[in-house]
Amino acid sequence: MLAPGGEVFLLRSDNSEVGVHWTMPGGGLEPGESPREGAGRELREETGWPDIEPGPLLCTWEHDFTWHGIPVRQHEHIYLATGPLRGPHGDVSAVHRTDGILEWRWWTPDDLTAADADPLWPPQLPELLAAVRDRWLTGDTTGVEAVELGYVPNGTPAGGR
């Protein structure tokens, strides 16, 4: 989720494989859901925002983690979306508790590339967003082509940090 000033909305989580990290809203698919439908549902569940829909696909990638004691290799689809700079709407605390979300915040482009920034997932997120941010925020979605990151092992450092 990008705000008009180029900020990106991220959620802070902690798990045994990755540790404390920041990621975009997301999760698993329900039976019969497409990746785009699942992204929209997860965005609504984790933010309470009923008015934001996923836009173009930014990237896909795979990674391993443990979800409620079950090892998972997840193939993720990350979509671009825009909306106002705001906090979650309504009470999303139960979803955050279940999903292990510790907090949320808006990150500026400079925050994303700071040398002392917390880990981001996927680690390539700053570079992916930098490549499309300016065009996407002006409504020019031409040339926004999804990047396939492949399998990203845990412990992969963020690019350039």
C-alpha positions in Angstrom: 0.0 0.0 0.0 1.5 3.3 -1.1 0.4 6.7 0.1 0.5 9.8 -2.2 3.9 10.9 -0.8 5.5 7.5 -1.6 5.3 6.0 1.9 4.6 2.3 2.2 2.4 0.7 4.9 4.2 -2.3 6.6 3.4 -4.6 9.5 6.0 -5.7 12.0 6.1 -9.4 12.9 8.4 -11.8 14.7 8.9 -15.5 14.0 11.6 -18.0 14.7 13.1 -18.3 11.2 13.2 -14.6 10.2 13.1 -12.8 13.6 11.6 -9.4 13.8 10.8 -8.1 10.3 8.5 -5.8 8.4 6.3 -6.9 5.6 3.2 -5.9 3.6 -0.2 -7.2 4.7 -0.8 -10.7 3.4 -1.3 -14.3 4.2 -2.6 -17.6 2.8 -5.4 -18.2 0.3 -8.8 -19.5 1.2 -10.2 -22.4 -0.9 -11.1 -21.2 -4.4 -9.4 -17.8 -4.0 -7.1 -16.3 -6.6 -3.9 -14.6 -5.4 -5.4 -11.2 -6.1 -8.6 -12.0 -4.2 -6.6 -13.3 -1.3 -4.4 -10.2 -1.3 -7.6 -8.0 -1.1 -9.1 -10.1 1.7 -5.9 -10.1 3.7 -5.5 -6.3 3.3 -9.0 -5.8 4.6 -8.6 -8.2 7.5 -5.2 -6.8 8.6 -6.0 -3.1 8.1 -9.8 -2.8 8.2 -9.7 -0.7 5.0 -12.7 -1.6 2.9 -11.9 0.8 0.1 -8.5 -0.5 -1.2 -8.1 -3.1 -4.0 -4.9 -4.6 -5.2 -3.4 -3.1 -8.3 -0.7 -4.5 -10.6 1.5 -7.4 -9.4 4.8 -6.1 -8.1 6.6 -9.4 -7.5 6.3 -13.1 -6.6 8.7 -15.0 -4.4 8.9 -18.1 -2.2 10.1 -18.5 1.4 9.9 -20.9 4.3 8.4 -20.2 7.7 6.5 -22.0 10.5 2.8 -21.2 10.8 1.3 -22.3 14.1 3.8 -25.2 14.4 3.5 -26.3 10.7 6.5 -25.8 8.3 5.3 -23.9 5.2 6.9 -22.9 1.9 4.8 -20.0 0.7 4.6 -18.7 -2.8 3.7 -15.0 -2.4 2.2 -12.5 -4.8 2.8 -8.8 -3.8 0.5 -6.3 -5.4 0.7 -2.5 -5.6 -2.2 -0.4 -4.2 -2.6 3.2 -3.3 -4.6 5.0 -0.7 -4.4 7.7 2.0 -1.9 7.9 4.7 -3.9 6.5 7.7 -3.9 3.9 10.3 -5.9 0.7 10.5 -9.6 1.2 10.6 -11.7 -0.5 13.4 -10.5 -3.1 15.8 -8.0 -5.4 14.0 -6.3 -6.5 17.2 -7.6 -10.1 17.1 -6.3 -10.6 13.6 -3.0 -9.1 14.6 -2.7 -11.3 17.6 -3.5 -14.5 15.6 -1.1 -13.5 12.8 1.7 -12.4 15.1 1.6 -8.8 14.0 3.3 -6.6 16.6 2.7 -3.1 15.2 2.3 -1.1 12.0 3.8 2.0 10.5 4.3 4.0 7.3 7.8 3.9 5.9 9.2 6.7 3.7 11.5 5.8 0.8 14.5 7.0 3.0 13.3 4.8 5.9 13.3 1.8 3.7 17.0 2.3 2.6 18.4 3.4 5.9 21.5 1.5 7.0 19.9 0.8 10.4 16.5 -0.2 9.2 14.9 -3.4 10.6 14.8 -6.4 8.1 12.2 -6.2 5.4 10.4 -9.2 3.7 11.0 -9.6 0.9 14.5 -8.2 1.4 14.5 -6.7 -2.1 11.4 -4.5 -1.2 13.2 -1.1 -1.3 14.6 -1.7 -4.8 11.3 -3.1 -6.1 9.4 -0.1 -4.9 12.0 2.4 -6.1 11.7 1.0 -9.6 8.0 1.7 -9.9 7.0 4.2 -7.2 7.2 7.5 -9.1 5.3 6.1 -12.2 2.7 4.3 -10.1 1.9 7.3 -7.9 1.2 9.4 -11.0 -1.2 6.8 -12.4 1.2 5.6 -15.1 1.1 1.8 -14.7 2.8 1.2 -18.1 6.0 -0.7 -17.7 5.0 -2.1 -14.2 6.1 -5.7 -14.8 6.1 -8.3 -12.1 9.5 -9.4 -10.9 10.0 -13.1 -10.0 12.4 -13.3 -7.1 12.4 -17.1 -6.8 13.2 -18.7 -3.6 14.6 -16.4 -0.9 16.2 -18.3 2.0 15.8 -17.0 5.5 18.7 -14.9 6.6 19.0 -13.2 3.2 20.2 -9.7 3.8 18.3 -6.8 2.3 19.9 -5.5 -0.9 22.4 -2.7 -0.3 22.2 -3.0 3.5 
